[in-house]
Amino acid sequence: MAHLTVLDHPLLRHKLTLLRDKNTATGKFRSVAREVSMLMAYEVTRDLPVEWIAIETPLESMKAECLSGKKLCLVSILRAGNGILEGMLDLVPSARVGHIGLYRDHATLQPVEYYLKLPADVAERLCILVDPMLATGNSAIAAVNSSASPLSIPGLSRSKRTMPSRRTRRSIPPSSRGTARRMAS
């Protein structure tokens, strides 16, 4: 079953303080957000499998650890996930990337999928879902439960996938597009 990991490193807490501070300049906010996402990627990938391989160093032959198992795919929930995605790609540049577009229906308050683009070989990859906007968790659950998505989490049932009409896709309110906004006082 899935478990929760709380990232409680002093450096991460410091950087989160900088992100929350209304006096942090825009450029600094972006660079710190990228650093936070790299630290998160470091923790998320902590338990990736490794294998020992023989290599040649400039001085001698040796055995060294190398990642093994499934290759990675970072799946961003548009658009808020893209802020985390870039920092994670700095740490794992060979990972493939997928995108899932979701917005919340104002009448039902349920997430509605409007876009899905995943690598062709996503079923053979270990997918990391990237979404910083966790409140109810409904967007993340909807992304996992998408009928076209091979992502899965044990214990979650698949729900019926809802696709808005072409007209609805063009008229998604900006407040529902998942953009991260900083609060101004």
C-alpha positions in Angstrom: 0.0 0.0 0.0 1.1 3.6 -0.6 2.8 5.5 2.3 3.4 9.1 3.1 6.9 10.5 3.4 7.3 13.9 5.1 10.4 15.8 3.8 11.6 17.5 7.0 15.1 18.6 6.2 16.2 22.0 7.7 17.5 23.2 4.3 14.1 22.4 2.7 12.2 24.2 5.5 14.4 27.2 5.0 13.7 27.3 1.2 10.0 26.9 1.8 10.2 29.9 4.1 11.8 31.9 1.2 9.0 30.8 -1.1 6.3 31.8 1.3 7.8 35.3 2.1 5.9 38.0 0.2 9.2 40.0 -0.1 11.0 37.3 -2.1 11.7 38.7 -5.6 10.3 36.8 -8.6 13.7 35.7 -9.9 14.7 34.4 -6.5 11.3 32.7 -6.1 11.8 30.8 -9.4 15.4 29.7 -8.5 14.4 28.6 -5.0 11.4 26.7 -6.4 13.7 24.9 -8.7 16.1 24.0 -5.8 13.2 22.7 -3.7 12.1 20.5 -6.6 15.6 19.1 -6.9 15.6 18.3 -3.2 12.2 16.6 -3.6 13.5 14.6 -6.5 16.5 13.5 -4.5 14.1 12.2 -1.8 11.6 10.6 -4.2 14.3 8.7 -6.0 16.0 7.5 -2.8 14.9 3.9 -3.1 15.5 3.3 -6.8 17.1 0.0 -7.4 20.8 -0.2 -8.2 23.2 -2.9 -9.5 26.9 -3.3 -9.4 28.8 -2.9 -12.7 32.4 -3.1 -13.7 33.9 0.2 -14.9 37.3 1.5 -15.8 38.6 4.6 -13.9 41.7 6.5 -15.0 43.6 4.5 -12.4 42.1 1.0 -12.3 39.1 -1.2 -12.9 36.5 -1.3 -10.2 32.9 -2.2 -9.4 30.4 0.7 -8.9 26.7 1.2 -8.4 24.5 2.1 -11.3 20.7 2.6 -11.5 18.8 -0.5 -12.6 15.2 -1.5 -13.1 12.6 0.6 -14.8 13.5 3.9 -16.4 11.7 7.0 -15.1 8.8 9.0 -16.4 7.9 12.3 -14.7 4.2 13.1 -15.2 3.3 16.7 -14.6 -0.3 17.8 -13.8 -0.6 20.9 -15.9 0.4 23.6 -15.3 1.3 23.8 -11.6 3.4 20.6 -11.9 5.7 22.2 -14.5 7.4 24.3 -11.8 8.5 21.1 -10.1 9.2 19.3 -13.3 12.1 21.5 -14.4 14.1 21.0 -11.1 13.5 17.3 -11.2 14.7 17.1 -14.8 17.9 18.9 -13.6 18.5 15.9 -11.4 17.2 13.2 -13.7 17.7 14.6 -17.3 17.2 11.2 -18.9 13.6 10.8 -17.6 10.8 10.9 -20.1 8.0 13.4 -19.5 4.2 13.2 -19.7 1.5 15.7 -19.1 -2.0 15.5 -17.8 -4.3 18.5 -18.0 -7.0 18.8 -15.3 -9.3 21.5 -14.1 -12.0 21.5 -11.4 -15.6 21.7 -12.6 -17.2 24.5 -10.6 -20.6 22.8 -10.4 -19.4 19.4 -9.2 -16.0 20.4 -7.8 -14.6 17.3 -9.4 -11.5 17.3 -11.6 -12.0 17.0 -15.3 -9.3 15.8 -17.7 -8.8 17.9 -20.8 -5.3 16.8 -21.9 -3.3 13.6 -21.7 0.1 13.1 -23.4 2.3 10.3 -22.2 5.4 8.6 -23.7 4.5 5.5 -25.8 6.5 3.3 -23.5 5.1 4.7 -20.3 3.8 1.3 -19.1 7.4 0.0 -18.9 8.5 3.0 -16.9 8.4 4.0 -13.2 6.1 7.1 -13.2 6.4 9.9 -10.7 3.4 12.1 -10.6 4.3 15.8 -10.2 1.7 18.1 -8.6 2.4 20.8 -6.0 -1.3 21.7 -5.6 -2.3 19.2 -3.0 -5.5 20.1 -1.1 -8.0 17.4 -1.4 -5.8 15.2 -3.6 -8.6 14.9 -6.1 -6.4 16.0 -9.1 -3.7 13.4 -8.3 -6.3 10.7 -7.9 -8.0 11.7 -11.1 -4.6 11.6 -12.9 -4.0 8.1 -11.6 -7.5 6.9 -12.4 -7.6 8.2 -16.0 -8.9 5.4 -18.2 -6.2 6.2 -20.8 -3.4 6.4 -18.2 -1.3 3.4 -17.3 -0.5 5.0 -13.9 -1.9 3.1 -11.0 -1.8 3.1 -7.2 -2.8 0.0 -5.3 -6.1 0.4 -3.4 -7.5 3.2 -5.7 -10.4 2.2 -8.0 -10.6 3.6 -11.5 -13.4 6.2 -12.0 -15.2 7.1 -15.2 -13.1 9.5 -17.3 -14.9 12.8 -18.2 -13.7 14.8 -21.2 -15.1 18.3 -21.7 -16.3 19.3 -25.1 -14.1 21.3 -27.5 -15.9 24.4 -26.6 -15.4 23.8 -22.8 -11.7 23.2 -23.3 -11.3 26.7 -24.8 -13.2 28.4 -22.0 -11.5 26.9 -19.0 -11.4 29.7 -16.4 -7.9 30.8 -15.6 -8.5 30.2 -11.9 -9.1 26.5 -12.6 -6.1 25.9 -14.7 -3.8 24.9 -11.8 -1.5 27.9 -12.0 0.4 28.6 -8.8 -0.3 32.1 -7.6 1.6 33.8 -4.8 -0.6 35.6 -2.3 -0.2 39.3 -2.2 -1.0 41.0 1.1 
